[in-house]
Amino acid sequence: MADLKDNVRFIKLPWRLLRMGYVWIARYLSPYEHALWWFIVMKTLGYQKDLDWISNSQIENSTGIPLSHVPRTKKKLLEKKMITRDGRKIGIEQDAGKWVITVTKGKRKSWKIRIDIKEGSEVKNGKDYPYIEGRMIWVKPS
C-alpha cells in the first residue's frame, strides 16, 4: 500500500471557515451548491489565492455539475453571499457572518438565516483551547 505522505496534497484552510462551512453547507445547500463551494475552496484557498478565474467547463469536468446548471449554481451562491466575484474571478467569502441562507419554513414563508459567530478560548489544564460558536439568527420575511 502506498504511503499517504507521498500522494496527498493538503489545503491550508482557516479553522473558522472550515468549521462554519462544514456545519452550514452540509445542512442548507443543494448538492450542486455544496460541490461548487468546495471546488472553489480547493481552487482558490488551496493555491493561496483569494480569487481565481475558473471556467464553467472546468467546473463541469471537476464536479459533475451539468454545464447548463453551473451559472445558475454560481448565482445562487452569490445571492447567499457565500462566494464573491470580481469581474470574471470568483472566490470564497471567508467571513461566514456575511452569509445569508434562505430556508422555507412552513407554507410559503421563506426565512433568512444569518450566522452569528462568537470566538474565544478557554484554559484547561494550563493549555489554551480556542473555540468557535455559531448560531442561527432567523430574519423574518418582510
N, CA, C and O atoms as a GROMACS GRO file, in nm:
protein
  568
    1MET      N    1   0.084  -0.118   0.000
    1MET     CA    2   0.000   0.000   0.000
    1MET      C    3   0.088   0.124   0.000
    1MET      O    4   0.188   0.130   0.072
    2ALA      N    5   0.052   0.222  -0.081
    2ALA     CA    6   0.132   0.344  -0.093
    2ALA      C    7   0.123   0.428   0.034
    2ALA      O    8   0.020   0.430   0.103
    3ASP      N    9   0.231   0.494   0.062
    3ASP     CA   10   0.235   0.581   0.180
    3ASP      C   11   0.155   0.708   0.151
    3ASP      O   12   0.179   0.773   0.049
    4LEU      N   13   0.061   0.745   0.236
    4LEU     CA   14  -0.022   0.863   0.215
    4LEU      C   15   0.059   0.991   0.206
    4LEU      O   16   0.019   1.084   0.135
    5LYS      N   17   0.171   0.998   0.275
    5LYS     CA   18   0.252   1.119   0.275
    5LYS      C   19   0.303   1.152   0.136
    5LYS      O   20   0.328   1.268   0.105
    6ASP      N   21   0.319   1.050   0.051
    6ASP     CA   22   0.372   1.072  -0.084
    6ASP      C   23   0.264   1.115  -0.182
    6ASP      O   24   0.295   1.180  -0.282
    7ASN      N   25   0.138   1.081  -0.155
    7ASN     CA   26   0.033   1.100  -0.255
    7ASN      C   27  -0.072   1.204  -0.219
    7ASN      O   28  -0.161   1.230  -0.300
    8VAL      N   29  -0.065   1.264  -0.104
    8VAL     CA   30  -0.171   1.353  -0.060
    8VAL      C   31  -0.123   1.497  -0.060
    8VAL      O   32  -0.015   1.529  -0.010
    9ARG      N   33  -0.206   1.583  -0.117
    9ARG     CA   34  -0.180   1.727  -0.109
    9ARG      C   35  -0.272   1.783  -0.002
    9ARG      O   36  -0.384   1.736   0.015
   10PHE      N   37  -0.225   1.882   0.069
   10PHE     CA   38  -0.303   1.940   0.177
   10PHE      C   39  -0.340   2.082   0.143
   10PHE      O   40  -0.264   2.154   0.077
   11ILE      N   41  -0.458   2.123   0.188
   11ILE     CA   42  -0.505   2.260   0.170
   11ILE      C   43  -0.508   2.325   0.306
   11ILE      O   44  -0.568   2.273   0.400
   12LYS      N   45  -0.444   2.438   0.317
   12LYS     CA   46  -0.443   2.512   0.442
   12LYS      C   47  -0.568   2.600   0.445
   12LYS      O   48  -0.583   2.692   0.363
   13LEU      N   49  -0.658   2.572   0.539
   13LEU     CA   50  -0.783   2.646   0.550
   13LEU      C   51  -0.793   2.713   0.686
   13LEU      O   52  -0.748   2.658   0.786
   14PRO      N   53  -0.853   2.832   0.689
   14PRO     CA   54  -0.882   2.891   0.820
   14PRO      C   55  -0.979   2.802   0.896
   14PRO      O   56  -1.081   2.758   0.841
   15TRP      N   57  -0.948   2.775   1.021
   15TRP     CA   58  -1.030   2.686   1.102
   15TRP      C   59  -1.174   2.735   1.109
   15TRP      O   60  -1.269   2.656   1.102
   16ARG      N   61  -1.189   2.865   1.124
   16ARG     CA   62  -1.322   2.924   1.135
   16ARG      C   63  -1.406   2.895   1.010
   16ARG      O   64  -1.523   2.858   1.019
   17LEU      N   65  -1.345   2.912   0.894
   17LEU     CA   66  -1.415   2.887   0.769
   17LEU      C   67  -1.450   2.740   0.754
   17LEU      O   68  -1.560   2.706   0.712
   18LEU      N   69  -1.358   2.654   0.788
   18LEU     CA   70  -1.382   2.511   0.777
   18LEU      C   71  -1.495   2.467   0.870
   18LEU      O   72  -1.584   2.392   0.829
   19ARG      N   73  -1.491   2.513   0.993
   19ARG     CA   74  -1.593   2.476   1.091
   19ARG      C   75  -1.730   2.525   1.050
   19ARG      O   76  -1.826   2.448   1.048
   20MET      N   77  -1.740   2.652   1.016
   20MET     CA   78  -1.870   2.707   0.981
   20MET      C   79  -1.916   2.654   0.845
   20MET      O   80  -2.034   2.625   0.826
   21GLY      N   81  -1.822   2.641   0.753
   21GLY     CA   82  -1.858   2.589   0.621
   21GLY      C   83  -1.913   2.449   0.629
   21GLY      O   84  -2.014   2.417   0.566
   22TYR      N   85  -1.847   2.364   0.706
   22TYR     CA   86  -1.890   2.226   0.716
   22TYR      C   87  -2.029   2.216   0.777
   22TYR      O   88  -2.115   2.142   0.728
   23VAL      N   89  -2.052   2.289   0.884
   23VAL     CA   90  -2.180   2.281   0.954
   23VAL      C   91  -2.294   2.334   0.867
   23VAL      O   92  -2.396   2.268   0.852
   24TRP      N   93  -2.277   2.453   0.811
   24TRP     CA   94  -2.388   2.517   0.741
   24TRP      C   95  -2.405   2.465   0.600
   24TRP      O   96  -2.518   2.453   0.552
   25ILE      N   97  -2.296   2.434   0.534
   25ILE     CA   98  -2.308   2.388   0.396
   25ILE      C   99  -2.375   2.252   0.390
   25ILE      O  100  -2.462   2.228   0.306
   26ALA      N  101  -2.334   2.163   0.477
   26ALA     CA  102  -2.391   2.028   0.474
   26ALA      C  103  -2.541   2.031   0.498
   26ALA      O  104  -2.613   1.942   0.454
   27ARG      N  105  -2.586   2.131   0.568
   27ARG     CA  106  -2.726   2.134   0.607
   27ARG      C  107  -2.817   2.213   0.513
   27ARG      O  108  -2.931   2.173   0.490
   28TYR      N  109  -2.767   2.324   0.458
   28TYR     CA  110  -2.857   2.416   0.389
   28TYR      C  111  -2.829   2.438   0.241
   28TYR      O  112  -2.894   2.523   0.180
   29LEU      N  113  -2.737   2.367   0.182
   29LEU     CA  114  -2.711   2.385   0.040
   29LEU      C  115  -2.754   2.263  -0.040
   29LEU      O  116  -2.758   2.150   0.011
   30SER      N  117  -2.787   2.288  -0.167
   30SER     CA  118  -2.819   2.177  -0.257
   30SER      C  119  -2.690   2.102  -0.289
   30SER      O  120  -2.581   2.155  -0.265
   31PRO      N  121  -2.700   1.982  -0.341
   31PRO     CA  122  -2.578   1.908  -0.376
   31PRO      C  123  -2.489   1.984  -0.476
   31PRO      O  124  -2.366   1.980  -0.465
   32TYR      N  125  -2.549   2.053  -0.574
   32TYR     CA  126  -2.469   2.130  -0.670
   32TYR      C  127  -2.398   2.246  -0.601
   32TYR      O  128  -2.279   2.269  -0.625
   33GLU      N  129  -2.470   2.318  -0.515
   33GLU     CA  130  -2.408   2.430  -0.443
   33GLU      C  131  -2.296   2.380  -0.353
   33GLU      O  132  -2.190   2.442  -0.344
   34HIS      N  133  -2.320   2.270  -0.288
   34HIS     CA  134  -2.221   2.209  -0.200
   34HIS      C  135  -2.093   2.174  -0.278
   34HIS      O  136  -1.983   2.209  -0.236
   35ALA      N  137  -2.110   2.106  -0.390
   35ALA     CA  138  -1.994   2.065  -0.472
   35ALA      C  139  -1.920   2.187  -0.526
   35ALA      O  140  -1.797   2.190  -0.526
   36LEU      N  141  -1.993   2.288  -0.573
   36LEU     CA  142  -1.928   2.407  -0.629
   36LEU      C  143  -1.854   2.485  -0.522
   36LEU      O  144  -1.742   2.532  -0.547
   37TRP      N  145  -1.913   2.500  -0.403
   37TRP     CA  146  -1.847   2.576  -0.296
   37TRP      C  147  -1.714   2.512  -0.260
   37TRP      O  148  -1.613   2.581  -0.249
   38TRP      N  149  -1.713   2.379  -0.240
   38TRP     CA  150  -1.588   2.311  -0.203
   38TRP      C  151  -1.488   2.313  -0.318
   38TRP      O  152  -1.367   2.319  -0.294
   39PHE      N  153  -1.536   2.309  -0.442
   39PHE     CA  154  -1.445   2.317  -0.557
   39PHE      C  155  -1.377   2.455  -0.561
   39PHE      O  156  -1.257   2.464  -0.587
   40ILE      N  157  -1.453   2.561  -0.534
   40ILE     CA  158  -1.396   2.696  -0.532
   40ILE      C  159  -1.296   2.708  -0.417
   40ILE      O  160  -1.191   2.771  -0.432
   41VAL      N  161  -1.328   2.648  -0.302
   41VAL     CA  162  -1.232   2.647  -0.191
   41VAL      C  163  -1.101   2.583  -0.236
   41VAL      O  164  -0.993   2.636  -0.212
   42MET      N  165  -1.113   2.469  -0.302
   42MET     CA  166  -0.994   2.397  -0.346
   42MET      C  167  -0.913   2.477  -0.448
   42MET      O  168  -0.790   2.481  -0.440
   43LYS      N  169  -0.981   2.542  -0.543
   43LYS     CA  170  -0.910   2.613  -0.649
   43LYS      C  171  -0.857   2.750  -0.606
   43LYS      O  172  -0.767   2.803  -0.671
   44THR      N  173  -0.910   2.805  -0.501
   44THR     CA  174  -0.860   2.936  -0.457
   44THR      C  175  -0.773   2.922  -0.334
   44THR      O  176  -0.652   2.941  -0.341
   45LEU      N  177  -0.832   2.889  -0.221
   45LEU     CA  178  -0.756   2.879  -0.097
   45LEU      C  179  -0.651   2.768  -0.104
   45LEU      O  180  -0.547   2.777  -0.039
   46GLY      N  181  -0.678   2.664  -0.181
   46GLY     CA  182  -0.582   2.555  -0.196
   46GLY      C  183  -0.454   2.599  -0.264
   46GLY      O  184  -0.350   2.537  -0.247
   47TYR      N  185  -0.463   2.706  -0.342
   47TYR     CA  186  -0.345   2.762  -0.410
   47TYR      C  187  -0.308   2.898  -0.353
   47TYR      O  188  -0.241   2.978  -0.420
   48GLN      N  189  -0.350   2.925  -0.230
   48GLN     CA  190  -0.322   3.050  -0.159
   48GLN      C  191  -0.364   3.174  -0.240
   48GLN      O  192  -0.290   3.272  -0.248
   49LYS      N  193  -0.484   3.167  -0.298
   49LYS     CA  194  -0.540   3.280  -0.373
   49LYS      C  195  -0.672   3.320  -0.309
   49LYS      O  196  -0.743   3.236  -0.254
   50ASP      N  197  -0.703   3.448  -0.316
   50ASP     CA  198  -0.835   3.493  -0.270
   50ASP      C  199  -0.938   3.477  -0.380
   50ASP      O  200  -1.053   3.440  -0.353
   51LEU      N  201  -0.899   3.505  -0.503
   51LEU     CA  202  -0.987   3.495  -0.619
   51LEU      C  203  -0.915   3.424  -0.731
   51LEU      O  204  -0.792   3.427  -0.739
   52ASP      N  205  -0.991   3.359  -0.818
   52ASP     CA  206  -0.932   3.293  -0.934
   52ASP      C  207  -1.037   3.286  -1.044
   52ASP      O  208  -1.156   3.279  -1.018
   53TRP      N  209  -0.989   3.288  -1.168
   53TRP     CA  210  -1.080   3.272  -1.281
   53TRP      C  211  -1.094   3.122  -1.305
   53TRP      O  212  -0.996   3.054  -1.336
   54ILE      N  213  -1.215   3.072  -1.291
   54ILE     CA  214  -1.243   2.930  -1.311
   54ILE      C  215  -1.352   2.919  -1.417
   54ILE      O  216  -1.462   2.971  -1.398
   55SER      N  217  -1.323   2.853  -1.528
   55SER     CA  218  -1.421   2.844  -1.636
   55SER      C  219  -1.534   2.749  -1.598
   55SER      O  220  -1.518   2.659  -1.515
   56ASN      N  221  -1.649   2.772  -1.660
   56ASN     CA  222  -1.765   2.685  -1.634
   56ASN      C  223  -1.738   2.541  -1.678
   56ASN      O  224  -1.784   2.447  -1.613
   57SER      N  225  -1.664   2.524  -1.787
   57SER     CA  226  -1.634   2.388  -1.833
   57SER      C  227  -1.539   2.317  -1.736
   57SER      O  228  -1.549   2.195  -1.718
   58GLN      N  229  -1.448   2.391  -1.673
   58GLN     CA  230  -1.361   2.330  -1.572
   58GLN      C  231  -1.443   2.286  -1.451
   58GLN      O  232  -1.419   2.179  -1.394
   59ILE      N  233  -1.540   2.368  -1.412
   59ILE     CA  234  -1.629   2.331  -1.301
   59ILE      C  235  -1.709   2.207  -1.337
   59ILE      O  236  -1.724   2.116  -1.255
   60GLU      N  237  -1.760   2.203  -1.460
   60GLU     CA  238  -1.837   2.086  -1.504
   60GLU      C  239  -1.751   1.959  -1.500
   60GLU      O  240  -1.795   1.856  -1.449
   61ASN      N  241  -1.631   1.967  -1.552
   61ASN     CA  242  -1.544   1.849  -1.558
   61ASN      C  243  -1.502   1.800  -1.420
   61ASN      O  244  -1.487   1.680  -1.398
   62SER      N  245  -1.484   1.892  -1.327
   62SER     CA  246  -1.434   1.854  -1.195
   62SER      C  247  -1.543   1.815  -1.096
   62SER      O  248  -1.520   1.733  -1.007
   63THR      N  249  -1.661   1.874  -1.109
   63THR     CA  250  -1.767   1.849  -1.010
   63THR      C  251  -1.880   1.760  -1.062
   63THR      O  252  -1.955   1.702  -0.983
   64GLY      N  253  -1.891   1.748  -1.193
   64GLY     CA  254  -2.002   1.670  -1.248
   64GLY      C  255  -2.131   1.750  -1.261
   64GLY      O  256  -2.233   1.695  -1.302
   65ILE      N  257  -2.128   1.878  -1.227
   65ILE     CA  258  -2.246   1.963  -1.243
   65ILE      C  259  -2.262   1.990  -1.393
   65ILE      O  260  -2.167   2.034  -1.457
   66PRO      N  261  -2.381   1.964  -1.450
   66PRO     CA  262  -2.400   1.990  -1.594
   66PRO      C  263  -2.371   2.136  -1.628
   66PRO      O  264  -2.401   2.227  -1.550
   67LEU      N  265  -2.311   2.157  -1.744
   67LEU     CA  266  -2.269   2.291  -1.786
   67LEU      C  267  -2.384   2.391  -1.783
   67LEU      O  268  -2.364   2.508  -1.751
   68SER      N  269  -2.505   2.346  -1.816
   68SER     CA  270  -2.621   2.436  -1.815
   68SER      C  271  -2.660   2.480  -1.674
   68SER      O  272  -2.732   2.579  -1.658
   69HIS      N  273  -2.616   2.408  -1.571
   69HIS     CA  274  -2.651   2.440  -1.432
   69HIS      C  275  -2.542   2.521  -1.360
   69HIS      O  276  -2.569   2.577  -1.253
   70VAL      N  277  -2.423   2.527  -1.416
   70VAL     CA  278  -2.312   2.594  -1.347
   70VAL      C  279  -2.339   2.742  -1.323
   70VAL      O  280  -2.322   2.788  -1.210
   71PRO      N  281  -2.381   2.822  -1.425
   71PRO     CA  282  -2.406   2.965  -1.398
   71PRO      C  283  -2.516   2.987  -1.294
   71PRO      O  284  -2.505   3.078  -1.212
   72ARG      N  285  -2.620   2.907  -1.298
   72ARG     CA  286  -2.729   2.920  -1.202
   72ARG      C  287  -2.681   2.888  -1.060
   72ARG      O  288  -2.720   2.955  -0.965
   73THR      N  289  -2.599   2.787  -1.047
   73THR     CA  290  -2.546   2.749  -0.916
   73THR      C  291  -2.455   2.858  -0.863
   73THR      O  292  -2.459   2.890  -0.744
   74LYS      N  293  -2.371   2.917  -0.950
   74LYS     CA  294  -2.286   3.029  -0.909
   74LYS      C  295  -2.372   3.146  -0.861
   74LYS      O  296  -2.343   3.208  -0.759
   75LYS      N  297  -2.478   3.174  -0.935
   75LYS     CA  298  -2.567   3.285  -0.900
   75LYS      C  299  -2.631   3.263  -0.762
   75LYS      O  300  -2.643   3.356  -0.683
   76LYS      N  301  -2.672   3.141  -0.735
   76LYS     CA  302  -2.733   3.111  -0.604
   76LYS      C  303  -2.633   3.132  -0.490
   76LYS      O  304  -2.669   3.186  -0.385
   77LEU      N  305  -2.508   3.090  -0.510
   77LEU     CA  306  -2.406   3.109  -0.406
   77LEU      C  307  -2.372   3.257  -0.390
   77LEU      O  308  -2.343   3.302  -0.279
   78LEU      N  309  -2.376   3.334  -0.499
   78LEU     CA  310  -2.355   3.479  -0.490
   78LEU      C  311  -2.468   3.545  -0.412
   78LEU      O  312  -2.444   3.634  -0.331
   79GLU      N  313  -2.593   3.502  -0.436
   79GLU     CA  314  -2.707   3.556  -0.364
   79GLU      C  315  -2.698   3.525  -0.214
   79GLU      O  316  -2.740   3.605  -0.131
   80LYS      N  317  -2.644   3.409  -0.182
   80LYS     CA  318  -2.628   3.370  -0.041
   80LYS      C  319  -2.502   3.433   0.020
   80LYS      O  320  -2.474   3.415   0.138
   81LYS      N  321  -2.429   3.506  -0.061
   81LYS     CA  322  -2.307   3.577  -0.019
   81LYS      C  323  -2.202   3.481   0.036
   81LYS      O  324  -2.126   3.515   0.126
   82MET      N  325  -2.200   3.360  -0.020
   82MET     CA  326  -2.100   3.261   0.022
   82MET      C  327  -1.978   3.263  -0.068
   82MET      O  328  -1.872   3.213  -0.031
   83ILE      N  329  -1.993   3.322  -0.188
   83ILE     CA  330  -1.879   3.344  -0.275
   83ILE      C  331  -1.880   3.490  -0.317
   83ILE      O  332  -1.982   3.558  -0.310
   84THR      N  333  -1.764   3.536  -0.362
   84THR     CA  334  -1.752   3.674  -0.408
   84THR      C  335  -1.708   3.672  -0.554
   84THR      O  336  -1.653   3.574  -0.602
   85ARG      N  337  -1.734   3.782  -0.621
   85ARG     CA  338  -1.696   3.794  -0.762
   85ARG      C  339  -1.630   3.928  -0.784
   85ARG      O  340  -1.675   4.031  -0.732
   86ASP      N  341  -1.523   3.925  -0.861
   86ASP     CA  342  -1.457   4.048  -0.905
   86ASP      C  343  -1.429   4.031  -1.054
   86ASP      O  344  -1.329   3.970  -1.092
   87GLY      N  345  -1.518   4.085  -1.136
   87GLY     CA  346  -1.507   4.063  -1.280
   87GLY      C  347  -1.535   3.916  -1.310
   87GLY      O  348  -1.642   3.865  -1.278
   88ARG      N  349  -1.438   3.849  -1.374
   88ARG     CA  350  -1.454   3.707  -1.407
   88ARG      C  351  -1.401   3.616  -1.297
   88ARG      O  352  -1.418   3.494  -1.305
   89LYS      N  353  -1.338   3.672  -1.197
   89LYS     CA  354  -1.278   3.591  -1.091
   89LYS      C  355  -1.380   3.568  -0.978
   89LYS      O  356  -1.460   3.656  -0.946
   90ILE      N  357  -1.373   3.450  -0.920
   90ILE     CA  358  -1.459   3.418  -0.806
   90ILE      C  359  -1.374   3.366  -0.692
   90ILE      O  360  -1.263   3.316  -0.712
   91GLY      N  361  -1.428   3.378  -0.571
   91GLY     CA  362  -1.358   3.329  -0.453
   91GLY      C  363  -1.458   3.306  -0.341
   91GLY      O  364  -1.577   3.330  -0.356
   92ILE      N  365  -1.408   3.261  -0.230
   92ILE     CA  366  -1.490   3.229  -0.114
   92ILE      C  367  -1.503   3.353  -0.024
   92ILE      O  368  -1.404   3.422   0.002
   93GLU      N  369  -1.625   3.380   0.023
   93GLU     CA  370  -1.643   3.483   0.126
   93GLU      C  371  -1.601   3.419   0.257
   93GLU      O  372  -1.670   3.332   0.310
   94GLN      N  373  -1.487   3.465   0.309
   94GLN     CA  374  -1.429   3.399   0.426
   94GLN      C  375  -1.492   3.444   0.557
   94GLN      O  376  -1.467   3.382   0.661
   95ASP      N  377  -1.573   3.548   0.554
   95ASP     CA  378  -1.644   3.591   0.675
   95ASP      C  379  -1.782   3.528   0.674
   95ASP      O  380  -1.874   3.578   0.610
   96ALA      N  381  -1.796   3.416   0.745
   96ALA     CA  382  -1.923   3.342   0.746
   96ALA      C  383  -2.037   3.426   0.804
   96ALA      O  384  -2.153   3.394   0.781
   97GLY      N  385  -2.006   3.530   0.878
   97GLY     CA  386  -2.109   3.617   0.932
   97GLY      C  387  -2.184   3.695   0.824
   97GLY      O  388  -2.292   3.748   0.850
   98LYS      N  389  -2.128   3.703   0.704
   98LYS     CA  390  -2.194   3.772   0.593
   98LYS      C  391  -2.283   3.679   0.511
   98LYS      O  392  -2.363   3.726   0.429
   99TRP      N  393  -2.271   3.548   0.533
   99TRP     CA  394  -2.352   3.455   0.457
   99TRP      C  395  -2.499   3.472   0.492
   99TRP      O  396  -2.534   3.492   0.608
  100VAL      N  397  -2.586   3.464   0.392
  100VAL     CA  398  -2.731   3.472   0.412
  100VAL      C  399  -2.793   3.352   0.341
  100VAL      O  400  -2.786   3.340   0.219
  101ILE      N  401  -2.852   3.265   0.419
  101ILE     CA  402  -2.910   3.143   0.365
  101ILE      C  403  -3.061   3.150   0.382
  101ILE      O  404  -3.111   3.181   0.490
  102THR      N  405  -3.134   3.122   0.274
  102THR     CA  406  -3.280   3.125   0.278
  102THR      C  407  -3.333   2.985   0.301
  102THR      O  408  -3.292   2.889   0.236
  103VAL      N  409  -3.425   2.974   0.395
  103VAL     CA  410  -3.485   2.846   0.430
  103VAL      C  411  -3.636   2.862   0.427
  103VAL      O  412  -3.690   2.959   0.479
  104THR      N  413  -3.705   2.768   0.366
  104THR     CA  414  -3.851   2.772   0.366
  104THR      C  415  -3.900   2.703   0.492
  104THR      O  416  -3.869   2.587   0.518
  105LYS      N  417  -3.978   2.777   0.569
  105LYS     CA  418  -4.032   2.726   0.694
  105LYS      C  419  -4.184   2.730   0.684
  105LYS      O  420  -4.244   2.837   0.674
  106GLY      N  421  -4.244   2.615   0.685
  106GLY     CA  422  -4.389   2.613   0.670
  106GLY      C  423  -4.428   2.640   0.526
  106GLY      O  424  -4.345   2.629   0.435
  107LYS      N  425  -4.552   2.676   0.506
  107LYS     CA  426  -4.600   2.703   0.370
  107LYS      C  427  -4.568   2.846   0.330
  107LYS      O  428  -4.600   2.941   0.402
  108ARG      N  429  -4.505   2.860   0.216
  108ARG     CA  430  -4.482   2.990   0.151
  108ARG      C  431  -4.403   3.091   0.232
  108ARG      O  432  -4.395   3.207   0.190
  109LYS      N  433  -4.345   3.056   0.343
  109LYS     CA  434  -4.268   3.154   0.421
  109LYS      C  435  -4.120   3.123   0.405
  109LYS      O  436  -4.073   3.017   0.447
  110SER      N  437  -4.049   3.215   0.344
  110SER     CA  438  -3.905   3.199   0.331
  110SER      C  439  -3.837   3.286   0.434
  110SER      O  440  -3.853   3.408   0.435
  111TRP      N  441  -3.762   3.224   0.520
  111TRP     CA  442  -3.688   3.296   0.624
  111TRP      C  443  -3.543   3.301   0.584
  111TRP      O  444  -3.492   3.211   0.518
  112LYS      N  445  -3.476   3.405   0.624
  112LYS     CA  446  -3.334   3.415   0.600
  112LYS      C  447  -3.260   3.382   0.729
  112LYS      O  448  -3.303   3.421   0.838
  113ILE      N  449  -3.151   3.311   0.714
  113ILE     CA  450  -3.067   3.278   0.829
  113ILE      C  451  -2.939   3.357   0.817
  113ILE      O  452  -2.873   3.356   0.713
  114ARG      N  453  -2.904   3.425   0.923
  114ARG     CA  454  -2.775   3.491   0.932
  114ARG      C  455  -2.700   3.420   1.043
  114ARG      O  456  -2.759   3.379   1.143
  115ILE      N  457  -2.572   3.406   1.025
  115ILE     CA  458  -2.493   3.334   1.124
  115ILE      C  459  -2.424   3.433   1.216
  115ILE      O  460  -2.350   3.520   1.171
  116ASP      N  461  -2.448   3.418   1.344
  116ASP     CA  462  -2.382   3.500   1.445
  116ASP      C  463  -2.266   3.416   1.500
  116ASP      O  464  -2.287   3.307   1.552
  117ILE      N  465  -2.146   3.469   1.489
  117ILE     CA  466  -2.027   3.393   1.526
  117ILE      C  467  -1.963   3.453   1.650
  117ILE      O  468  -1.945   3.575   1.661
  118LYS      N  469  -1.929   3.366   1.742
  118LYS     CA  470  -1.860   3.408   1.864
  118LYS      C  471  -1.734   3.322   1.875
  118LYS      O  472  -1.739   3.200   1.871
  119GLU      N  473  -1.621   3.389   1.889
  119GLU     CA  474  -1.496   3.318   1.904
  119GLU      C  475  -1.437   3.348   2.041
  119GLU      O  476  -1.462   3.454   2.098
  120GLY      N  477  -1.360   3.256   2.090
  120GLY     CA  478  -1.296   3.278   2.218
  120GLY      C  479  -1.200   3.165   2.248
  120GLY      O  480  -1.166   3.084   2.161
  121SER      N  481  -1.158   3.160   2.370
  121SER     CA  482  -1.073   3.049   2.412
  121SER      C  483  -1.095   3.026   2.561
  121SER      O  484  -1.137   3.116   2.634
  122GLU      N  485  -1.067   2.906   2.601
  122GLU     CA  486  -1.076   2.874   2.743
  122GLU      C  487  -0.951   2.796   2.782
  122GLU      O  488  -0.892   2.726   2.701
  123VAL      N  489  -0.915   2.810   2.906
  123VAL     CA  490  -0.794   2.746   2.955
  123VAL      C  491  -0.832   2.621   3.034
  123VAL      O  492  -0.912   2.627   3.128
  124LYS      N  493  -0.773   2.508   2.996
  124LYS     CA  494  -0.793   2.382   3.066
  124LYS      C  495  -0.656   2.321   3.090
  124LYS      O  496  -0.577   2.305   2.997
  125ASN      N  497  -0.629   2.286   3.212
  125ASN     CA  498  -0.501   2.224   3.248
  125ASN      C  499  -0.382   2.304   3.199
  125ASN      O  500  -0.281   2.248   3.156
  126GLY      N  501  -0.394   2.435   3.206
  126GLY     CA  502  -0.283   2.522   3.168
  126GLY      C  503  -0.267   2.541   3.018
  126GLY      O  504  -0.175   2.610   2.975
  127LYS      N  505  -0.355   2.482   2.936
  127LYS     CA  506  -0.348   2.498   2.792
  127LYS      C  507  -0.464   2.583   2.744
  127LYS      O  508  -0.574   2.577   2.799
  128ASP      N  509  -0.438   2.661   2.640
  128ASP     CA  510  -0.538   2.750   2.583
  128ASP      C  511  -0.606   2.677   2.466
  128ASP      O  512  -0.540   2.638   2.370
  129TYR      N  513  -0.738   2.658   2.474
  129TYR     CA  514  -0.813   2.591   2.370
  129TYR      C  515  -0.908   2.691   2.303
  129TYR      O  516  -1.000   2.742   2.368
  130PRO      N  517  -0.886   2.720   2.173
  130PRO     CA  518  -0.978   2.811   2.105
  130PRO      C  519  -1.110   2.741   2.074
  130PRO      O  520  -1.115   2.620   2.056
  131TYR      N  521  -1.216   2.818   2.067
  131TYR     CA  522  -1.343   2.761   2.027
  131TYR      C  523  -1.416   2.861   1.939
  131TYR      O  524  -1.385   2.980   1.938
  132ILE      N  525  -1.511   2.810   1.866
  132ILE     CA  526  -1.595   2.895   1.782
  132ILE      C  527  -1.738   2.846   1.798
  132ILE      O  528  -1.765   2.726   1.798
  133GLU      N  529  -1.828   2.940   1.810
  133GLU     CA  530  -1.970   2.906   1.821
  133GLU      C  531  -2.043   2.981   1.712
  133GLU      O  532  -2.016   3.099   1.686
  134GLY      N  533  -2.134   2.914   1.650
  134GLY     CA  534  -2.218   2.980   1.551
  134GLY      C  535  -2.363   2.952   1.585
  134GLY      O  536  -2.399   2.840   1.620
  135ARG      N  537  -2.444   3.053   1.576
  135ARG     CA  538  -2.586   3.030   1.599
  135ARG      C  539  -2.664   3.100   1.490
  135ARG      O  540  -2.621   3.201   1.436
  136MET      N  541  -2.777   3.043   1.460
  136MET     CA  542  -2.860   3.100   1.356
  136MET      C  543  -2.944   3.213   1.412
  136MET      O  544  -2.998   3.205   1.523
  137ILE      N  545  -2.954   3.317   1.335
  137ILE     CA  546  -3.047   3.424   1.367
  137ILE      C  547  -3.149   3.425   1.254
  137ILE      O  548  -3.116   3.449   1.138
  138TRP      N  549  -3.272   3.398   1.289
  138TRP     CA  550  -3.378   3.394   1.189
  138TRP      C  551  -3.425   3.536   1.162
  138TRP      O  552  -3.466   3.607   1.254
  139VAL      N  553  -3.420   3.577   1.038
  139VAL     CA  554  -3.463   3.710   0.997
  139VAL      C  555  -3.601   3.693   0.933
  139VAL      O  556  -3.615   3.627   0.830
  140LYS      N  557  -3.701   3.753   0.995
  140LYS     CA  558  -3.839   3.737   0.950
  140LYS      C  559  -3.858   3.794   0.809
  140LYS      O  560  -3.804   3.900   0.778
  141PRO      N  561  -3.934   3.725   0.723
  141PRO     CA  562  -3.957   3.779   0.590
  141PRO      C  563  -4.041   3.906   0.596
  141PRO      O  564  -4.128   3.920   0.682
  142SER      N  565  -4.013   3.996   0.505
  142SER     CA  566  -4.088   4.123   0.508
  142SER      C  567  -4.212   4.115   0.422
  142SER      O  568  -4.287   4.212   0.412
   0.00000   0.00000   0.00000
